């Protein structure tokens, strides 16, 4: 019965770590721009010629 107790505590600990990581990631996404972090993708126009093979 002792091993079940340890495994249960380990699973609970991992769930807490995952929840805290998600909260931290969401918090960083919201607070990051106030500290100068830019999450926007660079925008540039890309033109490529397309050859259509229509017979």
C-alpha positions as YAML, in Angstrom:
chain: A
units: angstrom
residues:
- id: 1
  name: UNK
  ca: [0.00, 0.00, 0.00]
- id: 2
  name: UNK
  ca: [2.97, 2.31, 0.50]
- id: 3
  name: UNK
  ca: [3.93, 2.18, -3.17]
- id: 4
  name: UNK
  ca: [0.44, 3.30, -4.26]
- id: 5
  name: UNK
  ca: [0.69, 6.26, -1.90]
- id: 6
  name: UNK
  ca: [4.03, 7.30, -3.40]
- id: 7
  name: UNK
  ca: [2.75, 6.92, -6.98]
- id: 8
  name: UNK
  ca: [-0.34, 8.96, -6.14]
- id: 9
  name: UNK
  ca: [1.78, 11.74, -4.70]
- id: 10
  name: UNK
  ca: [4.03, 11.64, -7.76]
- id: 11
  name: UNK
  ca: [1.07, 11.94, -10.14]
- id: 12
  name: UNK
  ca: [-0.39, 14.78, -8.08]
- id: 13
  name: UNK
  ca: [2.99, 16.54, -8.12]
- id: 14
  name: UNK
  ca: [3.23, 16.19, -11.91]
- id: 15
  name: UNK
  ca: [-0.29, 17.57, -12.34]
- id: 16
  name: UNK
  ca: [0.63, 20.58, -10.20]
- id: 17
  name: UNK
  ca: [3.80, 21.17, -12.23]
- id: 18
  name: UNK
  ca: [1.88, 20.99, -15.52]
- id: 19
  name: UNK
  ca: [-0.79, 23.40, -14.23]
- id: 20
  name: UNK
  ca: [1.82, 25.87, -12.97]
- id: 21
  name: UNK
  ca: [3.67, 25.65, -16.29]
- id: 22
  name: UNK
  ca: [0.51, 26.43, -18.25]
- id: 23
  name: UNK
  ca: [-0.32, 29.35, -15.96]
- id: 24
  name: UNK
  ca: [3.25, 30.64, -16.29]
- id: 25
  name: UNK
  ca: [3.19, 30.37, -20.09]
- id: 26
  name: UNK
  ca: [-0.13, 32.21, -20.34]
- id: 27
  name: UNK
  ca: [1.11, 34.85, -17.91]
- id: 28
  name: UNK
  ca: [4.30, 35.31, -19.92]
- id: 29
  name: UNK
  ca: [2.26, 35.71, -23.11]
- id: 30
  name: UNK
  ca: [0.19, 38.47, -21.51]
- id: 31
  name: UNK
  ca: [2.95, 40.26, -19.58]
- id: 32
  name: UNK
  ca: [5.80, 39.76, -22.08]
- id: 33
  name: UNK
  ca: [5.01, 42.76, -24.31]
- id: 34
  name: UNK
  ca: [5.28, 45.09, -21.28]
- id: 35
  name: UNK
  ca: [8.92, 43.98, -20.92]
- id: 36
  name: UNK
  ca: [9.79, 44.46, -24.60]
- id: 37
  name: UNK
  ca: [9.17, 40.94, -25.88]
- id: 38
  name: UNK
  ca: [7.69, 40.94, -29.37]
- id: 39
  name: UNK
  ca: [5.64, 37.86, -30.26]
- id: 40
  name: UNK
  ca: [4.41, 39.04, -33.65]
- id: 41
  name: UNK
  ca: [5.58, 37.22, -36.75]
- id: 42
  name: UNK
  ca: [7.69, 39.16, -39.24]
- id: 43
  name: UNK
  ca: [5.53, 40.14, -42.19]
- id: 44
  name: UNK
  ca: [6.93, 40.31, -45.69]
- id: 45
  name: UNK
  ca: [5.48, 39.73, -49.11]
- id: 46
  name: UNK
  ca: [6.67, 36.61, -50.92]
- id: 47
  name: UNK
  ca: [6.14, 36.23, -54.66]
- id: 48
  name: UNK
  ca: [6.87, 32.98, -56.44]
- id: 49
  name: UNK
  ca: [6.10, 32.17, -60.05]
- id: 50
  name: UNK
  ca: [3.71, 29.26, -60.57]
- id: 51
  name: UNK
  ca: [3.90, 27.15, -63.71]
- id: 52
  name: UNK
  ca: [0.59, 25.48, -64.52]
- id: 53
  name: UNK
  ca: [0.81, 22.33, -66.61]
- id: 54
  name: UNK
  ca: [-2.63, 22.34, -68.24]
- id: 55
  name: UNK
  ca: [-2.95, 20.13, -71.30]
...
